[in-house]
Amino acid sequence: MDTQAQDKPLAGSLVVSLEQAVAAPVCTARLANAGARVIKIERPEGDFARGYDEYVKGEATYFVWANHGKESVCLDLRDDADRAVFEGLLERADVFVQNLSVGAIDRLGYGWEALNARFPRLIVCGISGYGEDNAYASMRAYDMLIQAESGLSSISGRGRIGVSIADIVTGINAYGAILEALIRRERTGEGERLGASLFSSMADLMAVPLLQTRYAGEAPAYMGMRHPSIVPYGAFPTADGTEVVISIQNEREWERLCRDVLGRPDLFEEPAFASIARRTAERERVEAAVAEATAALSEAALIERLDRARIAYGKLNEPADVLDHPALRQAHVALAGGADAEIPAPPVQARWYGDHLGRCPSLGENTEAIRREFGHE
């Protein structure tokens, strides 16, 4: 282990993950970034996320992003020899993560009670679609289905959010809970049973519209880039045919926008627009007046005025624009074939994250080495 690896917070920890797709791999990739040794157990045919696409120099985008820094071992847990290897791994592991269908791990003989009896310090995290103790527990659950079931699609234009948000957030939630359990184990010496579900993760993100529905009778209708209770707050046109997102949070900003950006001091002086609540009630008139003024300016001219007036704004970028964004930090991962790829860097800057995040393993490339290390030639 090199000096940089030894300096990472989870250095010396072993994570065993029986994982596929997105949620569990996202969780364990973050553990790997923090210095844990992560051994990924795959079926002989491999994690099906390996076949999602071939865009990253022949490898799949989701797989590269969520599986760098891991080792891959192929095991068949119906085979006695492979079960012995698996149990040898668990005997030395700090954390075990799995996202098999609900009940599958119990049928294999590795449910919580069995594991806790044999490995009392082991932290066990199960990731599921709907949790394990309700009428939906056995439902097949993929990201798009959870977006629909949780109500997220209904407040997002009745469409799918363009990334696998349920999987990703669930993986991040599981990662946080595992860190909490590791800290608790330092005090108690005890392992822990954790359960993370895609539906609960989306219900948590939906807390505000759910509370609005419960206590106000309904959630605000989908409004695209507009804000349901702040005006002006949204995307406005420019003379170039682009759009700039403008956000006004208080009356000082509203005055500066009217006088210094739009050249319309009369809008600020209009009594009907004199507060956020009044502007929201007159949304159509306010937004039309702002749009008329911004549409007469080029994007560069509008942004220059917004900067000078200290008004919050953002460009309505495409992914290709973001690749050249000055705030985008990137890190490198090595691909199994020897090539190198850039991915977004870990979202939190910390001294233990270097520019290189590890290697994406080929299917089963560490199987024989793992067998030897854990006593099974």
N, C-alpha and C positions, 0 to 999 in steps of 0.2 A: 504494500500500500504506500503510495507516495505521500509527501508532506501535505499537499493540498487535500488529498482524500482524507487523511487523518484529522484534518482540521474541521471537517464537516460535522454538523451536529448529530447525525445518525451513524457516524462511522462505527463499525464494529457490530451493527445491528443486522440481523438476517430476516428478510421478508420472503415468505413463500406464498405464491399466488396462483391459484387455479382459476385462470381468467381468460376472457375472450371479449371481443367487441370493444367497447369504449369506456364505460364507467369504471370498472375495476382497473383496467390499464392506466387510466388517467390518475387514479389514486396512487398506484404503485410507482408510476413515473415520477411523481412528486417526492415520494419516499426515496427513490433512487437519486434524484437531484440533491436531496439533503444528505446523501452519503450512505444510505442503507444498501446492502447487497440484496438485490432482488432476483430471485429465481422464479422464472415464469414457467409454469407447467402447462404444456399444450397437448392436445390430442395428437395422434400420429398424423392426422390430416392438417393440423395446425389451426391456430386462431383464424376464424373466417375473416377477420378484419384485414388479414394479409392480402385478401383478394378484392377489397373494395374498389381499388383502381390501381393504376401503374404510373401515376403522374410524377412521383419523386424519383427520377432516374430509374424507373422500372419498379419502384416499390410504392406501396399504398400510403397516401397522405396521412390518414388517421393512424396507421400502424407506426409510421416513422415518428410522428409527434408524440404518441403515447407509450412507446416501448423502447426508447433509447435508454442506454445504461443498464440493461437487464441481461440475464443469462436465460437461455431457452433449453428446456429439457422436455423430451417427449416421454410421457408415462401413460400406461393403461391401468387405471386403478382397479380393474377387474382381474388383473394378473398379480399373482402372489409376489413375484420378484419385484415388480414395480411398486406394489404396495409397501414392501419393505424399504425401498429407497425413499418413498414418500414419507413414511413414518420416521426414517432416519433424519430427514430434513426437518420435520416438525419437532423432533426432539431437541434440535439446536436452534430452532427459529424463535424469534421474538414476536413476530406477527404472521398470521395466516389470513389471507384475503381470498374470498371465492365469490363468484357470481353465477353459479349454476342455477338452474331452475329450482324453485322452492321445493324442499324435501329431498332433492337429489343427493346432497352431501350426507344427509342422515341415512339414506338407503345404502350408501357406500360404507357406512359405519363410522363416519367422522363428524357426527353432530356435536353440538356444544358440550353436552354432558360427557360424552365419551372422550373428547379432547381435553376437557378441563380435568377429568379424573387422571389422565395420563400425563398431561403437560400443564400443571396448574399456573405457570407463569405466562402461558401463551395468550396473546391477544388475538381474538378471532373476530373477523369482520365479514359479515355476509351482506352482499348487495343484491337487491331484488327490485322487481318492478313496483309492487304495491305493498310490500311488507309481508310478514309471514303469518299474521293472526287475524285475517279478515276474509270476507267472502270473495275478494278479488285476488287472493294470494296465489292461486294457480293460473291466473290469466297470463297469456303471453303478453309481454310488455316490451315494446320498442319505443325509441325516442318520440317519433311522430305521434304514436298512439297516446303516450303520456301527455304530450302537449295538448292533445284534444281532450282527454279525460280530465285534466286538471283545470280546464277553463282558459289556459294560456292562449290557445288559438282564437277563442271567442273575443278576446280583447286585443288581438293582433291582426285584425282584418280577416278573421276566419281562415288564416293560412298558417303554414309551418314557419316558425322562426328558422332563418337560413343556416343555422348551425345546430349540432346535436346538443342543445342546451340542457335537456334533462339529464342525459348521460354525463356531460361535463361537470355540471354543478353537483351531481350526486357523487362523482369521484372526488371532487374537491371537499365536499362535506365529510366523506369517509376519511379522507386524509387528515382533516382537522381533528376528527374524533379519535383517530388512532394516535395522534400526537398527544392528545389529552390523556388517553389510556396509558401511554408510555410514561408520562409524568406521574400519574397516579400510582403506577406500579413501582416507581422509585420509592414511594412512601410506604406502600402496603405489601409489596412483593407478590401481589395477586394479578392474575390474568383477568381478562374482561371479555364479555360478549357484546359485540356491537352490531347493529343492524341499520343499514342505510337503504332507502328506497327512492326510486325515481319520482314516484308520485309525491312522497313527503317533501322531497326537495323542491318540486314545482309548487306545491301548496305553500311552502315557505316563501317562495318568490311572489306568489299571488296574495300575500297577506293583506296588502292594502285594498285591492279590489274585492277580496272576500269580506273584509271588515266593512267596506262601503256597502256591499250588498246586504250583509246581515243587519247593519245598524242604520243605513239610509235607504234601504229598499232596492237599490240597484247600483251597479258599478258604472262609471262613465263609459259612454260609447267610444268605440275605436275612432281615433281622429288622425291617424297617420302621423306626420311629424308635428302636429299641433299638440299643445298642452291643454288638458281639460279645464284647468282653472287659472291659467296665467296667459295673458295676452298683452303684447305680441310675444309669441314664443313658437318658432317654427321655421320652415324653409321659405325663403322669399326669392323671387326671380331677379336676375341681372340682365343687362343689355346684351351680354355674351351668350345668353341661353343657358347659363348655369344657375345654380341656386346656392344661397348662403343661409345657414341656420343662425338665427338671431334669438337671443334670450334676454328678456327684460325682467328683472326681479323686484324692482322697487321704483319709487317715483323719481328719485334722482337720476336713475338710468333712463327712465322714460323721457325726462326733460332733455337729457343730453342727446338721446336718439333723435328726438323731434328737431331740436335746434341745430345740432352739429353734424348730424349724419343725413337726415332726410331733408333739411332745409325747410321744415314745416313747423315753425313755432306755434302756429295756430292750433295744431293737434294737441299740444300740451295745454294750451289755454282753453280748450273745449271742455266745459263742465261735465259733459256726458262721458268724457274719457279720464276723469280726474282721479281714479283709483283702479287697482287691479280688478276689483269686483265690478266696477262700472264698465271697464274695458271688456271684461269677459261677457257682460250682458250685451255689449255692442260689438261683439267679435267680428261680424261680417264687415261692418263699416271700418273698424280699426285696421283689420288685416288688409282690406282693399286699399286703404290710404297708404299703408306702409309699402305694399307691393307696387303700387303705382310709382312711388318715389324710388324704390330700389331698382325697378325695371329700367329706369332712365340712366342708371350708372353701370359702368363696366364692373366686373368682379373685382379687378384690382383697385379701382377707385372706391368702391363700396368698402372693401376691406381696409384701405388706407384710412377712410373716415372712421370706421368702427374702432380701429386701433387707436387713433388719435383721441377719440371720445371715450376710450376705456369701456367699450361695450363688448360683452361676451358674444362670441360668434364661432362658427365652425364651418368648414367646407363640407358639402355633401359628397364625400369621396367614394369612388369605386375601389375595389380591392387592389387594382393595379396602382392607384394613387397612393395607397397606404404603404406599398412596398418601398416608396421613396420618401415616406414621411419622416421628418426630422426627429420625431419622438419614438420611432420604432427602433427597439433594441433587438438585435438578433444574436443567436448562438449557433454553434455548429454541432452536428451529429454525424457520426460515421455510419455509412450504410454497409450492409453485409457484403456487398460486392467490392468494397474498397473505396467507393466514391464518397464524397462529402456533400452534405446538404445543410442549408440554413433554415432554421425555424425561429419563431418568435422566442425571445429569451424568457426565462422565468419572470412572472409579473412583479415579483418583489425583488428589489436589488439587495443583495447580501454578499458579504465578502467570500462566502464559501461557494457561490455559483461562479464558475469560470466561463470562459468563452466556448469551451467544448464540454458537451453534456453527456458524452458516452457514445456507445455504439448500439445500433439496432441489430439484434442477433438474427441469424438465419434460423430456420426451423430446426430445432433439436441440436444445434451445433455444440451445445455443452453437455449433451446427454451422457456420453461416455466419461467425461471428466467428473461429472457429478456422481456417477455410479462409483468411480474409484474413490472419490473423496469421502463418500459416505459408506464405504466398506463393501460395495457390491461391484465386483469386477464384471 
